[in-house]
Amino acid sequence: MLLFPLSIVPILFVLLSFSCQAVAQENSRNEFLSIAIPAAVLYDAPSLNAGKLYVASVNLPLEVVVKVVGWVKVRDYHGYLAWVEDKNLSQRRFVIIKIPVGSVYQSPDSASPLIYQARQDVILELLGVVAGGWVKVKHQDGQTGYIRIDQIWGA
């Protein structure tokens, strides 16, 4: 058991509260990963013996909720929570169109030429975040362009 003089207890409490705030702020940024294999099983608990919820396709973006040894609890863009083996995940970033039709432009400006439109649930590779609420993306056929961040999930 640790014993501290009463005069140091308030100082320790203040230091502890600041370090808890720092950890909470550090973890408040969303971390996204993607499925790295053609088909990954997502489970209701971090075990191969747990219930199987669904199979996710390659490049599906997932938000990290928590990590434990060998497993990651993730959230998909519908808000569903599941567990996936960490070996089935990649650091490569992808986003998914969350509106009926997303528009990809030549530059980060809706007045620039429209390159293509993508339907809801189409996955695009995230190439970078641009100021002003835009991201640079790449379609699987190789076309690159810019889309508003409010049309996608996973950035």
C-alpha angles and dihedrals in degrees: 000000000000117000122195130184110258091243092064097046095083090050092050090049092053092047091048093050091050092050091049090051091050092052092047092049092047091052094044091082111093116244117204129194131173137223108269101194133058092258129008125186116229117208138200092235136020096270138088086230092058124102116285111235104180146319119258124207127232116285095017106151115233131184116230113236100170139343127218129171107301095351141076126200107219141183122216124211092268088059096250116148123217143149124247132181108259091227088068094059132087134202089225109115125231133169132204129220107248100183128066093262127008122202122220116199135197092244134011092277128090089219090063121093116290109240099186145325125235128203125235115288094025110138119224129186113247110231099173149322118258127199117261099046100297134121130198113236140179126214118220089251089061102257113138130196146124130286132183112260091230090066095058142051126217104049 
